[in-house]
Amino acid sequence: MLEMILSHVEVFTLVLVRIGGFFMMAPFLGARNIPMQVKAGLVVFLAITVVPVIAATDAGAFYVGKSFAELFLVILKELMVGIALGLIAAFVFAAIQVGGMFVDMQIGFAMANVFDPSTGATSPLTGQFKNVLAMMLFLGFDGHHGLFTALLQSYSFVPIGGFEMTDRLAAVFIQTLSAMFVLGLKIALPIIAALFLTDVGLAILARAVPQMNVFAVGMPLKLIVGLGMMVVVMPAFVYLLRGLFSTMFTQMDIVLRVLGG
């Protein structure tokens, strides 16, 4: 195995770049709270696994002995393929964060965002909770195995150096972003609707009983209603997550077909 890698250093580098780009963007795999040594070791292990298969094909032999300028151009292509594939997977969990942001704006949690160690940025409380739950379900559904499978099968759709920049690629990314935004809104819609009706009821109560301090009553009431609705719609949220994960792998397949022309 080591002799094969040393004899195909160019192919090993190109495979390593694509897998590394995927790990930079993919959910769970690219999280900041995972030690860099673990991620680097996993990337190298996957590259070692893929190299013998790629080296045995015409695509692997084609880049052996090429000039540095040609290899550098192909390295950029491989990096873009890995990043594009990882971004599609990350959009799903971004949709969950967006849904949590919508809920927090209505329930009043937006003023208490927390630091997310997996992304290095602040995230809404509800979004963080749902994101952790979604990640646990994703691992429970063997979603990480699906990510590895999609990454390894990407060489069938997009061989080394086969990346093509087309107008359709931008259209696919825009379509994926819009679909994930709509899915994020669907996640938050039942809770937002309940909180909106609560606001309407408080407004009517404020006009009917002017002496009541609605602001003092409204905050804990919206908190109770919001948390209660989160418990009620939790089974529907789990069901919706299965559709989200299915959509993610479907969009990854579409992106791979577009990248390969």
HELIX and SHEET records of a PDB file:
HELIX    1   1 LEU A    2  SER A    7  1                                   6    
HELIX    2   2 VAL A    9  MET A   25  1                                  17    
HELIX    3   3 MET A   36  ALA A   55  1                                  20    
HELIX    4   4 ASP A   58  PHE A   62  1                                   5    
HELIX    5   5 PHE A   68  ILE A  107  1                                  40    
HELIX    6   6 PHE A  109  ALA A  112  5                                   4    
HELIX    7   7 LEU A  125  GLY A  140  1                                  16    
HELIX    8   8 GLY A  143  PHE A  157  1                                  15    
HELIX    9   9 ASP A  167  ALA A  208  1                                  42    
HELIX   10  10 VAL A  214  VAL A  232  1                                  19    
HELIX   11  11 MET A  234  LEU A  259  1                                  26    
SHEET    1   A 2 VAL A 114  ASP A 116  0                                        
SHEET    2   A 2 ALA A 121  SER A 123 -1                                        
END                                                                             
